[in-house]
Amino acid sequence: MKKGKDISADPSALRSRAEEQLKKLKAGTVLPRTEEETQKLLHELQVHQIELEMQNEELRQSREETEAALERYTDLYDFAPVGYFTLDKDGIISSVNLTGSSLLGTARSRLINKPFDLFITVEDRPVFGAFLRNVFERRSKESREIRLRGKDRPFFVYIEAKVLMEGQKCHAIVVDITGRRELEMDKEKLILDLREALAKVKQLSGLLPICMFCKKIRNTKDYWEKLESYISKHSEATFSHGLCPECFKNNYPEYYDEPGSEEEK
């Protein structure tokens, strides 16, 4: 096998072999004896030449279509809105698209043969390790949310992976979900703030038993307490004490002046 390869690589040896083959063909070929046979042979050669040209044209078109399809696939792969990775059982990157390299903040050429967990936060590396083991052991589609190391701060991604048919590698998609997670955390914080605010709000509701003379209110422990004390305990209201005109007149008549008395004087 090696010897044949060496002869084919040598142009002079290849020409010698071709000439030998031609001599054998001439020796076994019966030349046409009549004009009719010559024309027939020429016709066959012309037809064969046209067939070869048509086959070449079909091959050329097929090659162009394949190249165009490959270019479209490459564009779809590289410029997809999600990161595409091919990982082995140890999480080593064997291929990645442009979106994936952008997510990791590293040139694609520098990512090949690098461990994916190098770009994961230290806290989430055990989570990713368990996730990758499940992908290959269960041979089913698995998904997880993890944090990747960013330039300024970690960011959240959703990763989904499935093992390939040959069983040694898996395809993974990675999506940046930081915006969604921040909205969720803001929502959770808002809910907690509202709950704390509601816990601080004291409400008065229902039927309040109140004395018609002293205006004391009976509480839930069957004790009677002053109106202002009860309301202060069960609401955010506070009281300041003063005198209305009628009470002022009844209790301090010597100091009370009727409205308009100053003008009459």
C-alpha positions in Angstrom: 0.0 0.0 0.0 2.8 2.4 0.9 4.7 1.5 -2.2 1.7 2.2 -4.5 1.3 5.6 -2.8 4.9 6.5 -3.5 4.7 5.6 -7.2 1.4 7.7 -7.6 3.1 10.6 -6.0 6.0 10.5 -8.6 4.9 12.0 -12.0 7.4 10.1 -14.1 6.4 6.8 -12.5 2.7 7.6 -13.0 3.3 8.4 -16.7 5.1 5.1 -17.2 2.2 3.2 -15.7 -0.3 5.0 -17.9 1.8 4.2 -21.0 1.9 0.5 -20.0 -1.9 0.5 -19.6 -2.3 2.2 -23.0 -0.2 -0.5 -24.7 -2.3 -3.2 -23.1 -5.5 -1.5 -24.3 -4.1 -1.1 -27.9 -3.1 -4.8 -27.9 -6.5 -5.9 -27.0 -8.4 -3.4 -29.1 -9.8 -4.3 -32.5 -9.5 -1.3 -34.8 -12.5 -0.5 -37.0 -12.1 -1.9 -40.5 -14.8 0.1 -42.3 -15.9 3.7 -42.5 -19.2 2.8 -40.9 -17.5 1.2 -37.9 -15.2 4.3 -37.6 -18.3 6.6 -37.6 -20.0 4.5 -35.0 -17.0 4.5 -32.8 -16.7 8.3 -33.2 -20.3 8.7 -32.3 -19.9 6.7 -29.1 -16.9 8.7 -28.1 -18.8 12.0 -28.6 -21.8 10.8 -26.7 -19.5 9.6 -23.9 -17.8 13.1 -23.9 -21.1 14.8 -23.6 -22.2 12.5 -20.7 -18.9 13.4 -18.9 -19.5 17.1 -19.4 -23.1 16.8 -18.1 -21.9 14.9 -15.1 -19.2 17.5 -14.4 -21.8 20.3 -14.6 -24.1 18.4 -12.2 -21.2 17.9 -9.8 -20.3 21.6 -10.1 -23.9 22.7 -9.3 -24.0 20.2 -6.4 -20.8 21.5 -5.0 -22.0 25.1 -5.2 -25.3 24.2 -3.5 -23.4 22.3 -0.8 -21.1 25.3 -0.3 -24.1 27.7 -0.1 -25.8 25.4 2.4 -22.7 25.2 4.5 -22.3 29.0 4.5 -26.0 29.4 5.6 -25.5 26.8 8.3 -22.3 28.5 9.5 -24.1 31.8 9.7 -27.0 30.3 11.6 -24.5 28.5 13.9 -22.2 31.4 14.5 -24.8 34.2 14.8 -27.5 32.3 16.7 -28.9 34.2 19.7 -27.6 31.5 22.0 -24.2 30.0 22.7 -23.5 26.5 21.2 -20.9 24.3 22.8 -19.6 20.8 22.2 -18.2 19.3 25.5 -16.7 16.0 26.4 -17.3 14.1 29.7 -14.7 16.3 31.4 -16.3 19.5 30.2 -13.5 20.2 27.7 -14.7 22.5 24.9 -14.2 21.0 21.4 -16.3 23.5 19.5 -18.1 26.8 20.1 -20.0 29.4 18.1 -19.3 33.2 18.1 -22.2 33.8 20.5 -20.7 31.3 23.0 -17.3 32.9 22.8 -18.8 36.3 23.3 -20.6 35.0 26.4 -17.3 33.8 27.9 -15.5 36.9 26.8 -12.7 35.0 25.1 -11.8 34.5 21.5 -13.1 31.2 20.0 -9.6 30.0 19.0 -8.5 30.3 22.7 -11.5 28.3 24.0 -10.8 25.1 22.2 -9.5 22.3 24.5 -10.2 24.5 27.5 -12.4 23.3 30.4 -15.8 25.0 30.5 -15.9 25.2 34.3 -12.9 27.6 34.2 -15.5 30.2 33.3 -18.0 29.2 36.1 -18.0 30.8 39.5 -16.3 28.7 42.2 -19.5 28.3 44.1 -21.4 26.8 41.0 -18.6 24.5 39.8 -19.9 21.5 41.8 -23.4 22.2 40.5 -22.1 22.1 36.9 -20.1 18.9 37.6 -23.2 17.1 38.8 -25.1 18.4 35.8 -22.6 17.1 33.3 -22.5 13.7 35.0 -26.3 13.4 34.7 -26.1 14.3 31.0 -23.8 11.4 30.2 -25.2 8.9 32.7 -28.8 9.4 32.1 -28.3 10.1 28.3 -31.3 12.5 28.5 -31.7 16.2 28.0 -30.7 18.0 31.2 -30.9 21.7 32.1 -29.6 23.9 34.9 -29.1 27.5 35.9 -25.5 28.5 36.9 -23.4 31.6 37.3 -20.5 32.5 34.9 -17.7 34.8 35.8 -18.1 38.2 34.2 -15.7 41.1 33.8 -17.4 43.2 36.6 -19.7 40.6 38.3 -21.0 37.1 37.8 -24.1 36.7 35.6 -26.7 34.0 35.3 -27.0 31.6 32.4 -29.4 28.8 31.5 -27.6 25.7 30.1 -29.2 22.7 28.4 -27.3 19.7 27.1 -27.9 16.3 25.5 -25.4 13.6 24.8 -24.5 12.8 21.1 -25.1 9.4 19.5 -21.5 8.3 19.9 -21.8 8.9 23.6 -18.4 10.6 24.2 -19.5 14.2 23.7 -22.6 16.4 24.2 -24.1 19.5 22.6 -25.0 22.3 25.0 -26.8 25.6 24.5 -26.1 28.5 26.9 -28.4 31.5 27.3 -27.8 34.7 29.3 -30.8 35.0 31.7 -29.3 37.7 33.9 -32.1 40.2 33.0 -34.8 37.7 33.8 -33.2 36.7 37.1 -32.7 40.4 38.1 -36.4 41.0 37.4 -37.3 37.9 39.5 -35.1 39.1 42.4 -36.6 42.6 42.2 -40.1 41.1 42.3 -39.2 38.9 45.3 -37.7 41.9 47.1 -40.8 44.0 46.4 -43.1 41.2 47.7 -41.0 41.0 50.9 -41.1 44.8 51.3 -44.9 44.8 50.9 -45.2 42.0 53.4 -43.1 43.9 55.9 -45.2 47.0 55.3 -48.4 45.1 55.7 -47.2 43.6 58.9 -46.5 47.1 60.3 -50.0 48.4 59.3 -52.5 48.1 62.1 -56.1 48.1 61.0 -59.4 48.7 62.9 -62.3 46.7 61.6 -65.5 45.0 62.8 -67.9 46.0 65.6 -66.2 47.9 68.5 -68.0 47.7 71.9 -67.8 51.2 73.4 -69.3 52.7 76.6 -72.0 55.3 75.8 -71.0 57.4 78.7 -67.2 57.3 79.3 -66.4 56.1 75.7 -64.0 53.4 76.8 -63.6 50.4 74.5 -63.7 46.8 75.5 -60.7 45.0 74.1 -60.3 41.3 73.2 -59.2 40.4 76.8 -62.5 41.9 78.1 -60.7 44.9 79.6 -62.1 48.4 79.2 -59.5 50.9 78.0 -59.6 54.5 76.9 -60.5 55.3 73.4 -57.3 57.0 72.4 -55.2 54.1 74.0 -57.1 51.5 72.0 -56.9 53.3 68.7 -53.2 53.9 69.2 -52.6 50.2 69.7 -54.6 49.2 66.7 -53.5 51.8 64.2 -50.8 54.2 63.2 -52.8 57.2 64.6 -51.5 59.3 67.5 -53.4 61.8 69.6 -52.9 65.4 70.8 -55.2 66.7 73.5 -57.1 70.0 73.4 -60.6 71.4 74.1 -63.5 71.9 71.7 -65.5 75.2 72.1 -68.4 73.5 73.8 -66.2 71.7 76.4 -64.2 74.9 77.0 -67.5 76.8 77.7 -68.8 74.1 80.1 -65.6 73.6 82.0 -64.1 77.1 82.0 -67.1 79.5 81.7 -65.1 82.3 83.4 -62.6 82.3 80.5 -65.0 81.7 77.7 -66.1 84.5 75.5 -69.1 84.1 73.2 -68.4 84.5 69.5 -68.9 88.2 68.6 -68.6 89.5 72.1 -65.3 91.2 71.3 -66.9 93.2 68.5 -69.9 94.3 70.6 -67.5 95.8 73.1 
